[in-house]
Amino acid sequence: TIIQVFDAVTDPLFGQFSDRFKMSCGRRRPFILAGSCGLAACFLALFSPPRSAAASEALVYALVFALAVQLFLTMIRIPWHAWAIELTSSYDEKTKLVAIREFIFVLGSLLSAGLPTVVSTATNDGFLRLTVCAAAWAGFIIATG
């Protein structure tokens, strides 16, 4: 799909850029922070489309925000994966850091996947349910980014 091709192009470009980036607070942290804010905003927008949009407008809207979500995911994911490897030179510590990172990722994914079921008990409006879930996910992204 278009989004996967976009991701295949942006991942290596952004990886190279973040590897060469220099800042006093580190070369990974600024991207994770900025990407989290952008991802939260685009996630909320993607799952809260205008109700009155025509089909073609809705498709363009979804494509633009899906690409933006993918770009901000790249901005977070690439430095996030590299960061754990750079924090220590010990093989055992790197292994522990990566294991903890992946455990937290899986736990967060499971909680996020269950959120729509919890929200569906409060409302039958599918549009409102997506908006509430997107707002919760955006808050979680900001809090953990």
N, CA, C and O atoms as a GROMACS GRO file, in nm:
protein
  580
    1THR      N    1   0.083  -0.119   0.000
    1THR     CA    2   0.000   0.000   0.000
    1THR      C    3   0.088   0.125   0.000
    1THR      O    4   0.210   0.117   0.016
    2ILE      N    5   0.026   0.237  -0.018
    2ILE     CA    6   0.096   0.365  -0.021
    2ILE      C    7   0.166   0.391   0.112
    2ILE      O    8   0.279   0.440   0.115
    3ILE      N    9   0.098   0.359   0.220
    3ILE     CA   10   0.153   0.387   0.354
    3ILE      C   11   0.276   0.300   0.381
    3ILE      O   12   0.372   0.348   0.440
    4GLN      N   13   0.274   0.175   0.339
    4GLN     CA   14   0.389   0.088   0.360
    4GLN      C   15   0.508   0.130   0.274
    4GLN      O   16   0.622   0.123   0.320
    5VAL      N   17   0.483   0.174   0.153
    5VAL     CA   18   0.591   0.225   0.068
    5VAL      C   19   0.650   0.352   0.130
    5VAL      O   20   0.772   0.369   0.134
    6PHE      N   21   0.563   0.439   0.178
    6PHE     CA   22   0.607   0.561   0.245
    6PHE      C   23   0.696   0.526   0.365
    6PHE      O   24   0.800   0.587   0.384
    7ASP      N   25   0.654   0.427   0.444
    7ASP     CA   26   0.731   0.383   0.560
    7ASP      C   27   0.865   0.324   0.518
    7ASP      O   28   0.967   0.350   0.582
    8ALA      N   29   0.866   0.247   0.411
    8ALA     CA   30   0.991   0.186   0.363
    8ALA      C   31   1.091   0.292   0.318
    8ALA      O   32   1.212   0.270   0.326
    9VAL      N   33   1.043   0.404   0.270
    9VAL     CA   34   1.131   0.512   0.227
    9VAL      C   35   1.175   0.598   0.346
    9VAL      O   36   1.292   0.634   0.356
   10THR      N   37   1.082   0.631   0.435
   10THR     CA   38   1.115   0.723   0.544
   10THR      C   39   1.198   0.660   0.656
   10THR      O   40   1.277   0.730   0.719
   11ASP      N   41   1.181   0.531   0.682
   11ASP     CA   42   1.254   0.468   0.793
   11ASP      C   43   1.406   0.480   0.777
   11ASP      O   44   1.472   0.530   0.868
   12PRO      N   45   1.464   0.436   0.665
   12PRO     CA   46   1.610   0.448   0.653
   12PRO      C   47   1.658   0.593   0.646
   12PRO      O   48   1.764   0.626   0.698
   13LEU      N   49   1.579   0.679   0.583
   13LEU     CA   50   1.618   0.820   0.576
   13LEU      C   51   1.620   0.883   0.715
   13LEU      O   52   1.713   0.955   0.751
   14PHE      N   53   1.518   0.854   0.792
   14PHE     CA   54   1.512   0.911   0.926
   14PHE      C   55   1.616   0.848   1.018
   14PHE      O   56   1.671   0.916   1.104
   15GLY      N   57   1.642   0.720   1.001
   15GLY     CA   58   1.746   0.654   1.079
   15GLY      C   59   1.882   0.719   1.058
   15GLY      O   60   1.956   0.744   1.153
   16GLN      N   61   1.913   0.745   0.934
   16GLN     CA   62   2.040   0.811   0.902
   16GLN      C   63   2.044   0.952   0.960
   16GLN      O   64   2.146   0.996   1.013
   17PHE      N   65   1.932   1.023   0.950
   17PHE     CA   66   1.925   1.160   1.003
   17PHE      C   67   1.941   1.160   1.154
   17PHE      O   68   2.018   1.240   1.207
   18SER      N   69   1.870   1.071   1.224
   18SER     CA   70   1.878   1.071   1.371
   18SER      C   71   2.015   1.023   1.420
   18SER      O   72   2.060   1.065   1.526
   19ASP      N   73   2.081   0.937   1.344
   19ASP     CA   74   2.216   0.892   1.382
   19ASP      C   75   2.316   1.008   1.379
   19ASP      O   76   2.411   1.010   1.457
   20ARG      N   77   2.294   1.102   1.290
   20ARG     CA   78   2.388   1.215   1.274
   20ARG      C   79   2.347   1.340   1.352
   20ARG      O   80   2.422   1.437   1.356
   21PHE      N   81   2.231   1.336   1.413
   21PHE     CA   82   2.178   1.453   1.484
   21PHE      C   83   2.256   1.473   1.614
   21PHE      O   84   2.284   1.377   1.685
   22LYS      N   85   2.289   1.596   1.643
   22LYS     CA   86   2.361   1.628   1.767
   22LYS      C   87   2.284   1.735   1.843
   22LYS      O   88   2.246   1.838   1.787
   23MET      N   89   2.262   1.710   1.973
   23MET     CA   90   2.196   1.806   2.060
   23MET      C   91   2.241   1.779   2.203
   23MET      O   92   2.278   1.666   2.236
   24SER      N   93   2.239   1.880   2.286
   24SER     CA   94   2.290   1.864   2.423
   24SER      C   95   2.210   1.762   2.504
   24SER      O   96   2.266   1.697   2.592
   25CYS      N   97   2.082   1.747   2.477
   25CYS     CA   98   2.000   1.651   2.551
   25CYS      C   99   2.003   1.512   2.489
   25CYS      O  100   1.932   1.422   2.536
   26GLY      N  101   2.083   1.493   2.386
   26GLY     CA  102   2.094   1.363   2.321
   26GLY      C  103   2.038   1.366   2.180
   26GLY      O  104   1.965   1.458   2.143
   27ARG      N  105   2.074   1.266   2.104
   27ARG     CA  106   2.028   1.265   1.964
   27ARG      C  107   1.898   1.189   1.944
   27ARG      O  108   1.840   1.196   1.836
   28ARG      N  109   1.852   1.116   2.043
   28ARG     CA  110   1.729   1.037   2.029
   28ARG      C  111   1.609   1.103   2.097
   28ARG      O  112   1.499   1.105   2.041
   29ARG      N  113   1.629   1.157   2.215
   29ARG     CA  114   1.520   1.210   2.298
   29ARG      C  115   1.435   1.317   2.229
   29ARG      O  116   1.312   1.310   2.239
   30PRO      N  117   1.494   1.416   2.160
   30PRO     CA  118   1.409   1.519   2.098
   30PRO      C  119   1.311   1.463   1.995
   30PRO      O  120   1.199   1.512   1.982
   31PHE      N  121   1.354   1.361   1.923
   31PHE     CA  122   1.265   1.302   1.821
   31PHE      C  123   1.151   1.223   1.885
   31PHE      O  124   1.038   1.227   1.837
   32ILE      N  125   1.181   1.154   1.993
   32ILE     CA  126   1.077   1.078   2.063
   32ILE      C  127   0.973   1.173   2.121
   32ILE      O  128   0.853   1.148   2.111
   33LEU      N  129   1.019   1.282   2.180
   33LEU     CA  130   0.927   1.381   2.238
   33LEU      C  131   0.843   1.450   2.131
   33LEU      O  132   0.720   1.455   2.142
   34ALA      N  133   0.907   1.503   2.029
   34ALA     CA  134   0.834   1.573   1.922
   34ALA      C  135   0.742   1.477   1.846
   34ALA      O  136   0.629   1.511   1.812
   35GLY      N  137   0.793   1.356   1.820
   35GLY     CA  138   0.712   1.257   1.750
   35GLY      C  139   0.589   1.215   1.829
   35GLY      O  140   0.483   1.191   1.772
   36SER      N  141   0.603   1.207   1.961
   36SER     CA  142   0.489   1.170   2.046
   36SER      C  143   0.379   1.274   2.040
   36SER      O  144   0.261   1.241   2.031
   37CYS      N  145   0.419   1.400   2.045
   37CYS     CA  146   0.319   1.508   2.037
   37CYS      C  147   0.249   1.507   1.900
   37CYS      O  148   0.126   1.518   1.892
   38GLY      N  149   0.328   1.495   1.795
   38GLY     CA  150   0.270   1.491   1.660
   38GLY      C  151   0.182   1.369   1.638
   38GLY      O  152   0.076   1.378   1.577
   39LEU      N  153   0.228   1.254   1.688
   39LEU     CA  154   0.150   1.131   1.674
   39LEU      C  155   0.017   1.142   1.746
   39LEU      O  156  -0.087   1.102   1.693
   40ALA      N  157   0.019   1.195   1.867
   40ALA     CA  158  -0.105   1.209   1.943
   40ALA      C  159  -0.206   1.297   1.869
   40ALA      O  160  -0.323   1.262   1.859
   41ALA      N  161  -0.160   1.409   1.816
   41ALA     CA  162  -0.249   1.500   1.743
   41ALA      C  163  -0.303   1.435   1.616
   41ALA      O  164  -0.422   1.445   1.587
   42CYS      N  165  -0.217   1.368   1.541
   42CYS     CA  166  -0.261   1.305   1.416
   42CYS      C  167  -0.348   1.184   1.441
   42CYS      O  168  -0.440   1.156   1.363
   43PHE      N  169  -0.321   1.110   1.548
   43PHE     CA  170  -0.403   0.995   1.584
   43PHE      C  171  -0.545   1.039   1.617
   43PHE      O  172  -0.642   0.978   1.573
   44LEU      N  173  -0.555   1.146   1.694
   44LEU     CA  174  -0.685   1.201   1.728
   44LEU      C  175  -0.759   1.247   1.603
   44LEU      O  176  -0.878   1.222   1.588
   45ALA      N  177  -0.688   1.315   1.513
   45ALA     CA  178  -0.749   1.362   1.389
   45ALA      C  179  -0.791   1.246   1.299
   45ALA      O  180  -0.898   1.249   1.239
   46LEU      N  181  -0.706   1.144   1.289
   46LEU     CA  182  -0.736   1.029   1.202
   46LEU      C  183  -0.864   0.959   1.246
   46LEU      O  184  -0.945   0.919   1.162
   47PHE      N  185  -0.882   0.944   1.377
   47PHE     CA  186  -0.999   0.871   1.426
   47PHE      C  187  -1.116   0.962   1.464
   47PHE      O  188  -1.212   0.918   1.526
   48SER      N  189  -1.107   1.089   1.427
   48SER     CA  190  -1.218   1.183   1.448
   48SER      C  191  -1.243   1.262   1.319
   48SER      O  192  -1.232   1.384   1.319
   49PRO      N  193  -1.276   1.193   1.211
   49PRO     CA  194  -1.294   1.263   1.083
   49PRO      C  195  -1.422   1.347   1.084
   49PRO      O  196  -1.512   1.323   1.164
   50PRO      N  197  -1.429   1.445   0.995
   50PRO     CA  198  -1.553   1.523   0.986
   50PRO      C  199  -1.669   1.432   0.944
   50PRO      O  200  -1.655   1.350   0.854
   51ARG      N  201  -1.780   1.446   1.010
   51ARG     CA  202  -1.896   1.360   0.980
   51ARG      C  203  -1.958   1.389   0.844
   51ARG      O  204  -2.016   1.300   0.782
   52SER      N  205  -1.948   1.512   0.799
   52SER     CA  206  -2.018   1.551   0.678
   52SER      C  207  -1.935   1.536   0.551
   52SER      O  208  -1.980   1.578   0.444
   53ALA      N  209  -1.817   1.478   0.558
   53ALA     CA  210  -1.730   1.469   0.441
   53ALA      C  211  -1.786   1.370   0.339
   53ALA      O  212  -1.840   1.265   0.374
   54ALA      N  213  -1.772   1.406   0.211
   54ALA     CA  214  -1.809   1.315   0.103
   54ALA      C  215  -1.709   1.200   0.101
   54ALA      O  216  -1.603   1.210   0.163
   55ALA      N  217  -1.741   1.094   0.031
   55ALA     CA  218  -1.655   0.975   0.030
   55ALA      C  219  -1.514   1.008  -0.019
   55ALA      O  220  -1.416   0.963   0.040
   56SER      N  221  -1.504   1.086  -0.126
   56SER     CA  222  -1.371   1.119  -0.179
   56SER      C  223  -1.293   1.207  -0.082
   56SER      O  224  -1.172   1.190  -0.066
   57GLU      N  225  -1.362   1.300  -0.016
   57GLU     CA  226  -1.296   1.386   0.083
   57GLU      C  227  -1.251   1.302   0.204
   57GLU      O  228  -1.142   1.324   0.257
   58ALA      N  229  -1.333   1.209   0.246
   58ALA     CA  230  -1.299   1.123   0.359
   58ALA      C  231  -1.177   1.037   0.327
   58ALA      O  232  -1.092   1.014   0.413
   59LEU      N  233  -1.169   0.990   0.202
   59LEU     CA  234  -1.055   0.909   0.162
   59LEU      C  235  -0.926   0.991   0.165
   59LEU      O  236  -0.824   0.944   0.215
   60VAL      N  237  -0.929   1.111   0.111
   60VAL     CA  238  -0.812   1.199   0.113
   60VAL      C  239  -0.775   1.233   0.258
   60VAL      O  240  -0.657   1.230   0.294
   61TYR      N  241  -0.874   1.265   0.339
   61TYR     CA  242  -0.851   1.296   0.480
   61TYR      C  243  -0.782   1.178   0.549
   61TYR      O  244  -0.682   1.197   0.618
   62ALA      N  245  -0.835   1.058   0.529
   62ALA     CA  246  -0.778   0.939   0.592
   62ALA      C  247  -0.635   0.914   0.543
   62ALA      O  248  -0.549   0.877   0.622
   63LEU      N  249  -0.611   0.931   0.415
   63LEU     CA  250  -0.478   0.909   0.360
   63LEU      C  251  -0.376   1.008   0.417
   63LEU      O  252  -0.266   0.969   0.456
   64VAL      N  253  -0.413   1.134   0.421
   64VAL     CA  254  -0.322   1.237   0.472
   64VAL      C  255  -0.286   1.209   0.618
   64VAL      O  256  -0.168   1.212   0.656
   65PHE      N  257  -0.386   1.181   0.700
   65PHE     CA  258  -0.356   1.158   0.841
   65PHE      C  259  -0.293   1.022   0.867
   65PHE      O  260  -0.217   1.007   0.963
   66ALA      N  261  -0.322   0.922   0.785
   66ALA     CA  262  -0.253   0.793   0.798
   66ALA      C  263  -0.105   0.808   0.764
   66ALA      O  264  -0.020   0.749   0.831
   67LEU      N  265  -0.074   0.886   0.662
   67LEU     CA  266   0.066   0.913   0.628
   67LEU      C  267   0.135   0.992   0.740
   67LEU      O  268   0.250   0.966   0.773
   68ALA      N  269   0.064   1.089   0.796
   68ALA     CA  270   0.121   1.168   0.906
   68ALA      C  271   0.145   1.080   1.029
   68ALA      O  272   0.248   1.092   1.095
   69VAL      N  273   0.050   0.991   1.060
   69VAL     CA  274   0.067   0.898   1.172
   69VAL      C  275   0.191   0.812   1.147
   69VAL      O  276   0.272   0.791   1.238
   70GLN      N  277   0.205   0.762   1.026
   70GLN     CA  278   0.320   0.678   0.993
   70GLN      C  279   0.451   0.754   1.005
   70GLN      O  280   0.551   0.699   1.053
   71LEU      N  281   0.452   0.879   0.962
   71LEU     CA  282   0.572   0.962   0.972
   71LEU      C  283   0.611   0.984   1.118
   71LEU      O  284   0.728   0.973   1.154
   72PHE      N  285   0.513   1.016   1.203
   72PHE     CA  286   0.543   1.038   1.344
   72PHE      C  287   0.580   0.907   1.415
   72PHE      O  288   0.661   0.908   1.507
   73LEU      N  289   0.521   0.795   1.373
   73LEU     CA  290   0.563   0.666   1.426
   73LEU      C  291   0.710   0.639   1.394
   73LEU      O  292   0.786   0.592   1.478
   74THR      N  293   0.748   0.670   1.271
   74THR     CA  294   0.888   0.656   1.231
   74THR      C  295   0.977   0.745   1.316
   74THR      O  296   1.085   0.704   1.360
   75MET      N  297   0.931   0.866   1.340
   75MET     CA  298   1.007   0.962   1.419
   75MET      C  299   1.028   0.914   1.563
   75MET      O  300   1.126   0.951   1.627
   76ILE      N  301   0.937   0.832   1.612
   76ILE     CA  302   0.948   0.777   1.748
   76ILE      C  303   1.022   0.643   1.745
   76ILE      O  304   1.116   0.621   1.821
   77ARG      N  305   0.977   0.555   1.658
   77ARG     CA  306   1.024   0.417   1.657
   77ARG      C  307   1.174   0.402   1.629
   77ARG      O  308   1.243   0.327   1.698
   78ILE      N  309   1.223   0.472   1.529
   78ILE     CA  310   1.363   0.454   1.490
   78ILE      C  311   1.457   0.495   1.605
   78ILE      O  312   1.544   0.416   1.642
   79PRO      N  313   1.443   0.616   1.662
   79PRO     CA  314   1.529   0.650   1.776
   79PRO      C  315   1.505   0.562   1.899
   79PRO      O  316   1.598   0.531   1.973
   80TRP      N  317   1.380   0.522   1.921
   80TRP     CA  318   1.345   0.440   2.036
   80TRP      C  319   1.419   0.306   2.032
   80TRP      O  320   1.471   0.259   2.133
   81HIS      N  321   1.422   0.244   1.914
   81HIS     CA  322   1.491   0.117   1.899
   81HIS      C  323   1.643   0.133   1.912
   81HIS      O  324   1.709   0.046   1.968
   82ALA      N  325   1.696   0.241   1.862
   82ALA     CA  326   1.841   0.264   1.869
   82ALA      C  327   1.886   0.304   2.009
   82ALA      O  328   1.998   0.274   2.049
   83TRP      N  329   1.800   0.372   2.081
   83TRP     CA  330   1.837   0.428   2.210
   83TRP      C  331   1.879   0.322   2.312
   83TRP      O  332   1.981   0.339   2.379
   84ALA      N  333   1.805   0.215   2.323
   84ALA     CA  334   1.836   0.110   2.420
   84ALA      C  335   1.975   0.052   2.394
   84ALA      O  336   2.046   0.018   2.489
   85ILE      N  337   2.013   0.040   2.271
   85ILE     CA  338   2.142  -0.017   2.235
   85ILE      C  339   2.255   0.078   2.273
   85ILE      O  340   2.366   0.034   2.304
   86GLU      N  341   2.227   0.207   2.271
   86GLU     CA  342   2.330   0.307   2.301
   86GLU      C  343   2.345   0.337   2.450
   86GLU      O  344   2.444   0.398   2.490
   87LEU      N  345   2.250   0.297   2.531
   87LEU     CA  346   2.253   0.333   2.673
   87LEU      C  347   2.362   0.261   2.752
   87LEU      O  348   2.407   0.312   2.854
   88THR      N  349   2.403   0.145   2.707
   88THR     CA  350   2.503   0.069   2.779
   88THR      C  351   2.590  -0.009   2.681
   88THR      O  352   2.549  -0.036   2.568
   89SER      N  353   2.707  -0.044   2.725
   89SER     CA  354   2.795  -0.125   2.639
   89SER      C  355   2.788  -0.273   2.677
   89SER      O  356   2.842  -0.358   2.606
   90SER      N  357   2.722  -0.305   2.788
   90SER     CA  358   2.711  -0.443   2.834
   90SER      C  359   2.604  -0.518   2.754
   90SER      O  360   2.491  -0.472   2.741
   91TYR      N  361   2.641  -0.633   2.701
   91TYR     CA  362   2.549  -0.715   2.624
   91TYR      C  363   2.427  -0.755   2.708
   91TYR      O  364   2.313  -0.748   2.661
   92ASP      N  365   2.453  -0.797   2.832
   92ASP     CA  366   2.344  -0.841   2.921
   92ASP      C  367   2.248  -0.726   2.953
   92ASP      O  368   2.126  -0.745   2.955
   93GLU      N  369   2.301  -0.607   2.978
   93GLU     CA  370   2.216  -0.492   3.007
   93GLU      C  371   2.136  -0.450   2.884
   93GLU      O  372   2.019  -0.412   2.897
   94LYS      N  373   2.196  -0.458   2.766
   94LYS     CA  374   2.122  -0.428   2.643
   94LYS      C  375   2.006  -0.524   2.626
   94LYS      O  376   1.896  -0.485   2.589
   95THR      N  377   2.034  -0.652   2.652
   95THR     CA  378   1.930  -0.754   2.640
   95THR      C  379   1.815  -0.727   2.736
   95THR      O  380   1.698  -0.738   2.698
   96LYS      N  381   1.846  -0.690   2.861
   96LYS     CA  382   1.743  -0.659   2.959
   96LYS      C  383   1.662  -0.536   2.918
   96LYS      O  384   1.540  -0.536   2.928
   97LEU      N  385   1.732  -0.431   2.872
   97LEU     CA  386   1.662  -0.310   2.830
   97LEU      C  387   1.565  -0.337   2.715
   97LEU      O  388   1.451  -0.290   2.716
   98VAL      N  389   1.612  -0.412   2.617
   98VAL     CA  390   1.527  -0.443   2.502
   98VAL      C  391   1.409  -0.531   2.544
   98VAL      O  392   1.297  -0.511   2.497
   99ALA      N  393   1.433  -0.627   2.632
   99ALA     CA  394   1.325  -0.713   2.680
   99ALA      C  395   1.220  -0.632   2.756
   99ALA      O  396   1.101  -0.652   2.735
  100ILE      N  397   1.263  -0.541   2.841
  100ILE     CA  398   1.168  -0.456   2.915
  100ILE      C  399   1.092  -0.367   2.818
  100ILE      O  400   0.970  -0.351   2.831
  101ARG      N  401   1.163  -0.308   2.722
  101ARG     CA  402   1.098  -0.221   2.624
  101ARG      C  403   0.990  -0.297   2.548
  101ARG      O  404   0.880  -0.246   2.530
  102GLU      N  405   1.021  -0.416   2.503
  102GLU     CA  406   0.924  -0.494   2.425
  102GLU      C  407   0.808  -0.541   2.512
  102GLU      O  408   0.695  -0.546   2.464
  103PHE      N  409   0.834  -0.577   2.637
  103PHE     CA  410   0.726  -0.615   2.729
  103PHE      C  411   0.628  -0.500   2.747
  103PHE      O  412   0.507  -0.518   2.740
  104ILE      N  413   0.682  -0.381   2.771
  104ILE     CA  414   0.596  -0.263   2.790
  104ILE      C  415   0.518  -0.232   2.663
  104ILE      O  416   0.402  -0.192   2.669
  105PHE      N  417   0.582  -0.250   2.547
  105PHE     CA  418   0.513  -0.228   2.420
  105PHE      C  419   0.395  -0.325   2.404
  105PHE      O  420   0.286  -0.284   2.366
  106VAL      N  421   0.419  -0.452   2.432
  106VAL     CA  422   0.312  -0.552   2.420
  106VAL      C  423   0.200  -0.524   2.520
  106VAL      O  424   0.082  -0.533   2.485
  107LEU      N  425   0.235  -0.490   2.643
  107LEU     CA  426   0.135  -0.458   2.744
  107LEU      C  427   0.051  -0.337   2.701
  107LEU      O  428  -0.072  -0.340   2.711
  108GLY      N  429   0.115  -0.233   2.653
  108GLY     CA  430   0.043  -0.115   2.605
  108GLY      C  431  -0.046  -0.148   2.486
  108GLY      O  432  -0.158  -0.097   2.476
  109SER      N  433   0.002  -0.234   2.397
  109SER     CA  434  -0.078  -0.274   2.280
  109SER      C  435  -0.203  -0.350   2.323
  109SER      O  436  -0.312  -0.328   2.269
  110LEU      N  437  -0.188  -0.439   2.420
  110LEU     CA  438  -0.303  -0.516   2.470
  110LEU      C  439  -0.406  -0.425   2.537
  110LEU      O  440  -0.526  -0.439   2.515
  111LEU      N  441  -0.358  -0.332   2.619
  111LEU     CA  442  -0.450  -0.238   2.684
  111LEU      C  443  -0.521  -0.151   2.580
  111LEU      O  444  -0.641  -0.126   2.592
  112SER      N  445  -0.448  -0.106   2.480
  112SER     CA  446  -0.508  -0.022   2.375
  112SER      C  447  -0.609  -0.100   2.293
  112SER      O  448  -0.712  -0.045   2.252
  113ALA      N  449  -0.581  -0.227   2.268
  113ALA     CA  450  -0.673  -0.309   2.190
  113ALA      C  451  -0.803  -0.334   2.266
  113ALA      O  452  -0.909  -0.348   2.205
  114GLY      N  453  -0.795  -0.342   2.398
  114GLY     CA  454  -0.915  -0.365   2.479
  114GLY      C  455  -0.998  -0.242   2.505
  114GLY      O  456  -1.114  -0.252   2.545
  115LEU      N  457  -0.940  -0.124   2.482
  115LEU     CA  458  -1.011   0.001   2.511
  115LEU      C  459  -1.144   0.015   2.435
  115LEU      O  460  -1.242   0.055   2.497
  116PRO      N  461  -1.151  -0.016   2.305
  116PRO     CA  462  -1.280  -0.001   2.236
  116PRO      C  463  -1.392  -0.085   2.298
  116PRO      O  464  -1.509  -0.044   2.296
  117THR      N  465  -1.358  -0.201   2.350
  117THR     CA  466  -1.460  -0.285   2.414
  117THR      C  467  -1.513  -0.219   2.540
  117THR      O  468  -1.634  -0.221   2.566
  118VAL      N  469  -1.425  -0.160   2.618
  118VAL     CA  470  -1.466  -0.091   2.740
  118VAL      C  471  -1.553   0.030   2.705
  118VAL      O  472  -1.656   0.054   2.768
  119VAL      N  473  -1.510   0.107   2.605
  119VAL     CA  474  -1.583   0.227   2.565
  119VAL      C  475  -1.719   0.191   2.505
  119VAL      O  476  -1.815   0.267   2.519
  120SER      N  477  -1.728   0.078   2.438
  120SER     CA  478  -1.854   0.039   2.374
  120SER      C  479  -1.964   0.012   2.475
  120SER      O  480  -2.082   0.016   2.441
  121THR      N  481  -1.928  -0.015   2.599
  121THR     CA  482  -2.031  -0.033   2.701
  121THR      C  483  -2.097   0.099   2.739
  121THR      O  484  -2.207   0.101   2.793
  122ALA      N  485  -2.028   0.212   2.710
  122ALA     CA  486  -2.081   0.343   2.746
  122ALA      C  487  -2.163   0.407   2.634
  122ALA      O  488  -2.250   0.490   2.661
  123THR      N  489  -2.136   0.370   2.509
  123THR     CA  490  -2.207   0.432   2.398
  123THR      C  491  -2.221   0.336   2.280
  123THR      O  492  -2.135   0.251   2.258
  124ASN      N  493  -2.329   0.350   2.207
  124ASN     CA  494  -2.350   0.271   2.086
  124ASN      C  495  -2.309   0.348   1.961
  124ASN      O  496  -2.307   0.291   1.852
  125ASP      N  497  -2.278   0.476   1.976
  125ASP     CA  498  -2.239   0.560   1.864
  125ASP      C  499  -2.095   0.527   1.824
  125ASP      O  500  -2.001   0.562   1.895
  126GLY      N  501  -2.077   0.460   1.711
  126GLY     CA  502  -1.945   0.419   1.665
  126GLY      C  503  -1.850   0.535   1.644
  126GLY      O  504  -1.731   0.525   1.674
  127PHE      N  505  -1.903   0.646   1.593
  127PHE     CA  506  -1.821   0.765   1.569
  127PHE      C  507  -1.768   0.820   1.702
  127PHE      O  508  -1.649   0.852   1.714
  128LEU      N  509  -1.856   0.831   1.801
  128LEU     CA  510  -1.816   0.881   1.932
  128LEU      C  511  -1.719   0.783   2.000
  128LEU      O  512  -1.625   0.825   2.067
  129ARG      N  513  -1.743   0.655   1.981
  129ARG     CA  514  -1.656   0.554   2.041
  129ARG      C  515  -1.513   0.569   1.988
  129ARG      O  516  -1.417   0.565   2.066
  130LEU      N  517  -1.497   0.587   1.855
  130LEU     CA  518  -1.364   0.608   1.797
  130LEU      C  519  -1.298   0.735   1.849
  130LEU      O  520  -1.178   0.736   1.877
  131THR      N  521  -1.376   0.840   1.861
  131THR     CA  522  -1.322   0.967   1.910
  131THR      C  523  -1.274   0.955   2.053
  131THR      O  524  -1.166   1.003   2.087
  132VAL      N  525  -1.353   0.890   2.138
  132VAL     CA  526  -1.315   0.871   2.278
  132VAL      C  527  -1.190   0.784   2.287
  132VAL      O  528  -1.098   0.814   2.364
  133CYS      N  529  -1.186   0.676   2.210
  133CYS     CA  530  -1.067   0.589   2.210
  133CYS      C  531  -0.944   0.663   2.161
  133CYS      O  532  -0.836   0.652   2.220
  134ALA      N  533  -0.960   0.740   2.054
  134ALA     CA  534  -0.847   0.816   2.000
  134ALA      C  535  -0.796   0.917   2.100
  134ALA      O  536  -0.675   0.937   2.113
  135ALA      N  537  -0.887   0.982   2.172
  135ALA     CA  538  -0.845   1.077   2.274
  135ALA      C  539  -0.770   1.006   2.387
  135ALA      O  540  -0.670   1.058   2.436
  136ALA      N  541  -0.816   0.891   2.428
  136ALA     CA  542  -0.747   0.814   2.532
  136ALA      C  543  -0.610   0.769   2.483
  136ALA      O  544  -0.511   0.779   2.555
  137TRP      N  545  -0.605   0.718   2.359
  137TRP     CA  546  -0.476   0.676   2.303
  137TRP      C  547  -0.380   0.794   2.291
  137TRP      O  548  -0.261   0.781   2.320
  138ALA      N  549  -0.432   0.909   2.249
  138ALA     CA  550  -0.347   1.028   2.236
  138ALA      C  551  -0.291   1.069   2.373
  138ALA      O  552  -0.174   1.104   2.384
  139GLY      N  553  -0.374   1.064   2.475
  139GLY     CA  554  -0.327   1.095   2.610
  139GLY      C  555  -0.221   0.997   2.657
  139GLY      O  556  -0.123   1.036   2.721
  140PHE      N  557  -0.240   0.870   2.625
  140PHE     CA  558  -0.143   0.767   2.661
  140PHE      C  559  -0.011   0.789   2.587
  140PHE      O  560   0.096   0.772   2.644
  141ILE      N  561  -0.019   0.826   2.460
  141ILE     CA  562   0.101   0.852   2.380
  141ILE      C  563   0.180   0.967   2.440
  141ILE      O  564   0.302   0.959   2.454
  142ILE      N  565   0.110   1.074   2.475
  142ILE     CA  566   0.178   1.190   2.535
  142ILE      C  567   0.239   1.154   2.671
  142ILE      O  568   0.352   1.191   2.701
  143ALA      N  569   0.163   1.081   2.752
  143ALA     CA  570   0.210   1.046   2.887
  143ALA      C  571   0.331   0.954   2.884
  143ALA      O  572   0.418   0.964   2.970
  144THR      N  573   0.338   0.866   2.787
  144THR     CA  574   0.448   0.770   2.784
  144THR      C  575   0.559   0.809   2.688
  144THR      O  576   0.666   0.747   2.688
  145GLY      N  577   0.536   0.912   2.606
  145GLY     CA  578   0.638   0.955   2.508
  145GLY      C  579   0.746   1.027   2.577
  145GLY      O  580   0.841   1.071   2.512
   0.00000   0.00000   0.00000
